[in-house]
Amino acid sequence: MNNFELKIPDYYIAQKTDGSGNEQIVKYYRKDESNENKTLYYGYYGINSYHEVVSLKENIRELTNKESKLFSEKKYWSLPQNFYHSFPNY
């Protein structure tokens, strides 16, 4: 599934690891090695304010063709926005 090379900096979709299926558009800007020799990707997300995120590649996916089109049209609210700054469901 994640057989692609991440280009840094660039935008990708981060996936939560808690089993919720939540995803978020993230701009990754740095990669580094952890103490356990795992590659970590550092990024941020947010429209009104920013939140930091650190991910393993296994929790990152490329934008779909539809998401890439929405991104190029600056329709950011139509992209996955399911992390902390999301609007609550009532």
Phi, psi and omega per residue, in radians:
M1 nan -0.765 -3.076
N2 -1.833 0.809 -3.138
N3 -1.598 1.058 3.113
F4 -2.440 2.730 3.117
E5 -1.619 2.165 3.091
L6 -1.309 2.271 3.043
K7 -1.706 2.207 -3.107
I8 -1.994 2.231 -0.005
P9 -1.468 2.603 3.050
D10 -3.009 2.996 -3.110
Y11 -1.726 2.403 3.100
Y12 -2.513 3.050 3.083
I13 -1.828 2.119 3.054
A14 -1.567 2.486 3.133
Q15 -2.035 2.302 3.114
K16 -1.100 2.634 3.140
T17 -1.774 0.129 -3.078
D18 -1.603 0.125 3.122
G19 1.460 0.025 -3.100
S20 -1.335 -0.356 -3.072
G21 1.391 0.079 -3.133
N22 -1.193 2.461 3.134
E23 -2.300 2.790 -3.078
Q24 -2.630 2.356 3.000
I25 -1.226 2.257 -3.055
V26 -2.364 2.444 2.964
K27 -1.690 1.966 3.092
Y28 -1.547 2.337 -3.047
Y29 -2.182 -0.147 -3.094
R30 -2.716 2.581 2.997
K31 -2.246 2.593 -3.048
D32 -2.662 2.897 3.083
E33 -1.729 2.400 3.083
S34 -1.453 3.033 3.068
N35 -1.115 -0.384 3.119
E36 -1.635 0.262 -3.134
N37 1.065 0.581 3.035
K38 -1.807 2.516 3.108
T39 -1.415 2.184 3.109
L40 -1.910 2.450 3.114
Y41 -1.992 2.213 -3.109
Y42 -1.795 2.358 -3.140
G43 -2.686 -3.073 3.094
Y44 -2.559 2.757 3.102
Y45 -2.530 2.863 3.101
G46 2.303 2.620 3.120
I47 -1.935 -0.805 3.139
N48 -1.569 -0.457 3.039
S49 -2.674 2.990 -3.038
Y50 -1.988 2.574 3.105
H51 -2.252 2.389 3.134
E52 -1.481 2.617 3.107
V53 -2.516 2.529 3.031
V54 -2.207 2.250 -3.044
S55 -2.346 2.682 2.890
L56 -1.546 2.698 -3.106
K57 -1.021 -0.575 -3.125
E58 -1.113 -0.247 3.120
N59 -1.883 0.343 -3.126
I60 -2.224 2.415 3.041
R61 -2.324 2.801 3.077
E62 -1.300 2.772 3.021
L63 -1.203 2.476 3.038
T64 -1.235 2.969 3.090
N65 -1.032 -0.725 3.132
K66 -1.122 -0.776 3.126
E67 -1.128 -0.674 3.098
S68 -1.093 -0.700 3.107
K69 -1.129 -0.808 3.113
L70 -1.052 -0.723 3.135
F71 -1.097 -0.780 -3.131
S72 -1.157 -0.446 3.093
E73 -1.552 0.091 3.141
K74 1.056 0.562 3.096
K75 -1.671 1.092 -3.006
Y76 -1.076 -0.609 -3.115
W77 -1.221 -0.236 3.089
S78 -1.521 -0.113 3.109
L79 -1.553 2.837 3.133
P80 -0.949 2.164 -3.096
Q81 -2.397 0.942 -2.992
N82 -1.837 0.283 3.094
F83 -1.649 -2.717 -2.899
Y84 -1.045 -0.562 -3.074
H85 -1.523 0.141 -3.109
S86 -1.193 2.677 3.085
F87 -1.283 2.471 3.141
P88 -1.215 2.654 3.047
N89 -1.673 2.094 3.114
Y90 -1.805 nan nan
